[in-house]
């Protein structure tokens, strides 16, 4: 394998044994930590000592050994110097924005992003901090350059846009960000392993661990992968957003996620394989389907150039049913008549999850923003699972499409 392969990097990571020699690291459930020498305490508070400098821990809202170990795994996976985890994906994204921006600063972001992130940048940050955002089509590199001002503090994109699945040209965007002297922040929630943004030039990578990395829709978590200095700044006792605002990951959640990272490659390959097969068959029926693994997708060649070949093109596809009414009918029949999947938000689950984006995960966006992002009223986002056989699932999907979209 290439030295840039994320699994090779993870395999080289030194394993942390459990307290009594267990093959899994023990869960450190303490909310506070003792020091042998009282004189050590001032050094911890001043940032002179910590997990990597003296093996010192302070308090559960600061660094925790179990959460720290998960961060080391995710840093290896993403190819960054360090990482740390938060209580949710939005906690991670919010911490990054707040760490990089001061009152009155400016952000350039993709106009097609998760609705919660859009609301954070469009509504919350201006109202609470005076930080404003220019939302642009980040596939238009000239528009990205033109949107950057002397108050811009970061460029924010998703590796695959939610929900339209446009692929970010991370090397080109990283070059624009470097020229402007600002970091490129990439949300890689949709494509762990498929894409490695930091290895392609991104400065900071965020994830909702709730999704593919968690894999079972049973926990909430997020992570920030970046330089050790940036992760340290998130924990600064005076201005660190993770420390001061406290979106702390529970160590039991961290331990659970840590056990799922080793089989993430198997799951991502399975999601991608099933999504590609269903997309190809859906396209053959003449149904409008978008999937980056299809040659008809506008970013197919770009993704093939950037991706790791072992993990496919991702586990999401979209079907445009033509109207909100048909989208609802399609999801209803697929869930309730054919047991194809579930009408639910989120993704990365082992069964298929379906939602009509304009009325769910992108509903924070007004009509003009939805139109600019090409999120149509009938767009159904499918996070494709890998349960059942391909033929069983195709028979269910085909029947649902013929009963609604093709009727």
C-alpha positions in Angstrom: 0.0 0.0 0.0 1.0 3.6 -0.5 2.5 5.4 2.5 -0.5 7.8 2.0 -3.0 5.1 2.5 -5.1 5.9 5.6 -5.4 2.3 6.7 -1.6 1.9 6.6 -1.3 5.0 8.8 -3.8 3.6 11.3 -2.1 0.2 11.4 1.2 1.9 12.3 -0.4 3.6 15.3 0.9 2.2 18.5 -1.9 0.3 20.3 -3.0 1.3 23.7 -3.7 -1.7 25.9 -6.3 -1.8 28.7 -5.4 -1.1 32.3 -5.0 -4.8 33.0 -3.6 -5.8 29.6 -6.8 -6.0 27.8 -6.7 -5.9 24.0 -8.9 -2.8 24.1 -8.0 0.4 25.9 -9.8 0.9 29.2 -12.5 3.5 29.6 -11.3 6.4 31.7 -14.5 7.6 33.3 -13.0 10.1 35.8 -14.2 13.6 35.5 -11.1 14.9 37.2 -7.5 13.8 37.5 -4.9 13.7 40.2 -1.3 15.0 40.0 1.5 13.4 42.1 3.2 16.7 42.6 1.0 19.8 43.4 3.5 21.9 41.5 2.4 20.2 38.3 -1.0 21.8 38.5 0.1 25.3 37.5 2.0 23.9 34.5 -1.2 22.1 33.2 -3.3 25.2 33.6 -0.6 27.3 31.8 -0.5 24.7 28.9 3.1 23.7 29.6 2.1 20.1 30.4 -0.5 17.9 28.9 -1.1 14.4 27.5 1.9 14.6 25.2 4.1 16.6 27.6 4.3 14.8 30.9 1.2 12.6 30.4 -0.8 15.0 32.4 -4.6 15.3 32.4 -6.7 17.9 34.1 -10.4 17.6 33.8 -13.0 15.8 31.7 -14.0 18.9 29.8 -10.4 19.3 28.8 -8.5 16.2 27.6 -9.6 12.7 28.6 -7.4 9.7 27.9 -10.1 7.6 26.2 -11.2 10.4 24.0 -7.6 11.4 23.3 -6.9 7.8 22.1 -9.8 8.0 19.7 -8.4 11.3 18.5 -5.1 9.6 17.7 -6.9 7.0 15.7 -8.8 9.6 13.7 -5.7 11.7 13.1 -4.0 8.7 11.7 -7.0 7.9 9.5 -7.1 11.5 8.1 -3.4 12.0 7.9 -3.2 15.0 10.4 -0.9 15.6 13.2 -3.6 15.5 15.8 -7.3 15.3 16.4 -9.8 15.6 19.2 -13.5 14.7 19.6 -16.6 16.6 20.6 -20.1 15.7 21.6 -21.5 16.1 18.1 -20.6 17.0 14.5 -22.1 20.5 15.0 -20.0 20.9 18.1 -16.9 20.2 16.1 -17.9 22.6 13.3 -18.9 25.3 15.7 -15.6 25.0 17.6 -13.6 25.4 14.4 -15.5 28.4 13.2 -15.2 30.1 16.6 -11.6 29.3 16.9 -10.7 30.9 13.6 -13.0 33.9 13.6 -13.4 36.9 15.8 -16.2 39.4 15.9 -16.8 41.0 12.5 -14.7 38.4 10.5 -15.8 36.7 7.3 -16.2 33.2 6.0 -16.4 31.9 2.4 -18.4 28.7 2.3 -20.0 26.4 -0.3 -23.6 27.3 -1.0 -24.5 23.6 -0.8 -23.9 22.3 2.7 -25.7 20.6 5.5 -28.7 22.7 6.7 -27.4 22.9 10.3 -24.1 24.2 9.1 -25.8 26.7 6.8 -28.0 27.9 9.7 -24.9 28.3 11.9 -23.1 30.4 9.3 -26.1 32.3 7.9 -28.2 32.9 11.0 -26.4 32.2 14.3 -22.9 33.6 13.7 -24.1 37.0 12.3 -26.6 37.4 15.1 -24.3 36.4 17.9 -20.8 37.4 16.7 -21.1 39.6 13.6 -19.2 37.0 11.6 -20.7 36.9 8.1 -20.5 34.3 5.3 -20.4 34.5 1.5 -22.1 31.4 0.1 -20.7 30.6 -3.3 -20.7 27.7 -5.8 -17.3 26.3 -4.9 -17.1 24.3 -8.1 -16.6 27.8 -9.7 -13.0 28.5 -8.6 -13.1 32.1 -9.9 -16.2 32.8 -7.8 -14.4 31.4 -4.7 -11.4 33.7 -5.3 -13.7 36.7 -5.9 -15.5 36.1 -2.6 -12.4 36.2 -0.4 -11.9 39.6 1.4 -9.3 40.9 3.8 -11.6 39.8 6.7 -12.0 36.2 5.4 -10.6 33.8 7.9 -11.4 30.4 6.3 -12.8 28.6 3.3 -15.4 25.9 4.2 -16.6 23.1 2.0 -17.9 19.5 2.2 -16.0 16.8 0.4 -19.3 15.7 -1.2 -22.0 18.3 -0.8 -25.1 17.5 1.2 -27.3 16.6 -0.5 -26.4 17.2 -4.1 -23.2 15.1 -4.0 -21.0 17.5 -5.9 -17.3 16.8 -5.3 -15.0 19.5 -3.9 -11.8 20.0 -5.9 -9.8 20.0 -2.7 -6.3 20.5 -4.2 -7.5 23.5 -6.2 -9.4 25.0 -3.3 -6.4 24.4 -1.0 -4.2 26.4 -3.4 -6.7 29.3 -3.4 -6.8 29.2 0.4 -3.0 29.1 0.7 -2.7 32.1 -1.7 -5.1 34.0 0.5 -3.4 33.0 3.7 -6.4 31.2 5.2 -7.1 27.6 6.1 -9.3 25.3 4.0 -11.8 23.4 6.3 -13.4 20.3 4.8 -16.3 18.4 6.3 -15.5 14.8 5.3 -18.6 13.2 6.9 -19.9 11.8 3.6 -16.6 10.2 2.4 -14.4 8.8 5.2 -11.6 6.8 3.6 -13.0 7.5 0.1 -11.3 10.9 0.3 -8.5 12.1 2.5 -8.8 15.9 2.5 -5.7 16.6 4.6 -3.6 14.5 2.3 -5.0 16.5 -0.6 -4.2 19.9 0.9 -6.9 20.7 3.4 -5.8 22.3 6.7 -8.6 21.1 9.0 -11.0 18.1 8.6 -14.2 17.7 10.5 -16.6 14.8 10.8 -19.9 13.9 12.3 -18.9 10.6 13.9 -22.6 9.9 14.2 -22.6 8.9 10.6 -20.4 6.4 8.7 -17.6 6.3 11.3 -20.1 5.4 14.1 -22.0 3.2 11.7 -25.0 2.1 13.7 -27.1 5.3 14.3 -26.7 4.7 18.1 -24.4 7.6 19.2 -23.7 11.2 18.6 -20.2 12.6 18.2 -17.9 14.8 16.1 -14.2 15.3 15.6 -11.7 17.9 14.4 -8.5 16.7 12.7 -5.7 19.3 12.3 -2.3 20.3 13.5 -1.4 19.8 17.1 -1.2 23.5 17.6 -4.8 24.0 16.3 -6.1 21.2 18.5 -4.3 22.7 21.4 -6.0 26.1 20.7 -9.4 24.5 20.9 -8.5 23.5 24.5 -7.0 26.8 25.6 -8.3 27.6 29.1 -9.1 31.2 28.2 -10.2 31.1 24.5 -10.5 27.5 23.5 -14.1 26.8 22.2 -14.1 23.1 23.2 -12.8 23.9 26.7 -14.8 27.1 27.3 -18.1 26.1 25.7 -17.8 22.5 26.8 -19.2 20.3 23.9 -17.3 17.3 25.5 -17.4 13.8 24.2 -18.2 11.2 26.8 -15.4 8.6 27.2 -17.9 5.7 26.9 -18.9 7.1 23.5 -15.3 7.5 22.5 -14.5 3.9 23.5 -17.5 2.7 21.4 -16.4 4.6 18.4 -12.8 3.4 18.8 -13.9 -0.2 18.4 -15.7 0.6 15.1 -12.8 2.4 13.4 -10.9 -0.8 12.4 -13.9 -2.2 10.4 -14.7 1.2 8.8 -12.9 0.1 5.5 -15.1 -3.0 5.2 -18.3 -0.9 5.8 -17.4 1.9 3.4 -16.5 -0.5 0.6 -19.9 -2.3 1.2 -21.9 1.0 1.2 -20.2 2.1 -2.0 -20.6 -1.2 -3.8 -24.3 -1.3 -3.1 -24.9 2.4 -3.9 -23.1 2.0 -7.3 -25.2 -1.0 -8.2 -28.5 0.6 -7.3 -27.6 3.8 -9.0 -26.6 2.0 -12.3 -29.9 0.1 -12.3 -32.0 3.1 -11.4 -30.3 5.1 -14.2 -31.1 2.3 -16.6 -34.8 2.8 -15.9 -34.5 6.5 -17.0 -35.1 7.8 -13.4 -33.0 10.9 -12.7 -30.4 9.6 -10.3 -27.1 11.3 -9.1 -24.2 9.3 -7.9 -20.5 10.2 -8.3 -19.7 6.7 -9.4 -21.8 7.1 -12.5 -19.9 8.4 -15.6 -22.9 10.8 -16.1 -22.1 12.6 -12.8 -20.4 16.0 -13.5 -17.6 15.2 -11.0 -17.1 11.6 -11.8 -13.6 12.1 -13.3 -12.6 14.5 -10.5 -13.5 12.0 -7.8 -11.7 9.2 -9.6 -8.6 11.3 -9.6 -8.8 12.2 -5.9 -10.3 9.1 -4.2 -8.7 6.0 -2.7 -9.6 3.2 -5.2 -10.4 0.6 -2.5 -13.4 2.3 -1.0 -15.6 3.2 -4.0 -17.4 6.5 -4.6 -19.4 6.8 -1.4 -22.6 5.5 0.1 -25.1 8.1 -0.9 -27.2 8.7 -4.0 -30.1 11.0 -4.9 -33.2 10.4 -6.9 -35.3 13.3 -8.2 -38.9 12.1 -8.0 -40.0 15.3 -9.8 -42.1 16.8 -7.0 -42.4 16.8 -3.3 -45.6 14.8 -3.6 -43.9 12.1 -5.6 -40.9 12.1 -3.3 -43.2 11.5 -0.3 -45.0 8.7 -2.1 -41.8 7.0 -3.1 -40.4 7.0 0.4 -43.8 5.9 1.8 -44.0 2.9 -0.5 -40.4 1.9 -0.1 -40.6 1.9 3.7 -44.1 0.7 4.4 -44.9 -1.5 1.4 -41.5 -3.0 0.5 -39.3 -2.6 3.6 -36.5 -1.2 1.5 -35.3 1.2 4.2 -36.4 3.8 6.7 -37.7 7.4 6.3 -35.2 9.1 8.6 -32.5 11.7 8.5 -28.8 10.8 9.0 -26.6 8.4 7.1 -24.0 5.7 7.6 -26.5 3.2 9.1 -26.3 -0.4 8.0 -29.9 -0.1 6.6 -30.9 2.5 4.0 -32.1 5.8 5.3 -34.2 8.1 3.1 -35.2 11.8 3.4 -36.6 14.5 1.2 -33.8 17.0 1.6 -35.7 20.3 0.9 -38.2 19.5 3.7 -35.7 17.9 6.2 -31.9 18.3 6.4 -31.9 21.3 4.1 -35.1 22.9 5.4 -33.1 25.7 7.2 -32.4 27.1 3.8 -35.0 29.5 2.2 -36.4 28.9 -1.3 -33.9 31.0 -3.1 -31.0 29.3 -1.4 -32.4 25.9 -2.2 -32.7 26.8 -5.8 -29.2 28.2 -5.9 -27.9 24.9 -4.4 -30.0 22.9 -7.0 -31.9 21.2 -4.2 -35.2 20.5 -5.9 -38.5 19.8 -4.0 -38.6 16.2 -5.2 -34.9 15.3 -4.3 -34.7 12.2 -2.2 -31.4 11.5 -0.5 -30.7 7.8 0.0 -27.9 6.8 2.4 -27.6 3.2 1.1 -27.2 0.4 3.5 -25.7 -3.0 2.9 -28.2 -5.4 4.6 -30.1 -7.9 2.5 -28.9 -9.1 -0.9 -28.5 -6.8 -3.9 -31.3 -8.5 -5.8 -33.7 -8.3 -2.9 -33.1 -4.6 -2.4 -33.2 -3.9 -6.1 -36.6 -5.7 -6.4 -37.9 -3.5 -3.6 -36.5 -0.2 -5.1 -37.6 -1.1 -8.6 -41.2 -1.8 -7.4 -41.3 1.5 -5.5 -40.0 3.5 -8.5 -42.5 1.9 -10.9 -45.4 2.5 -8.4 -44.6 6.2 -7.9 -41.9 8.0 -10.0 -42.5 6.0 -13.2 -46.3 5.6 -12.7 
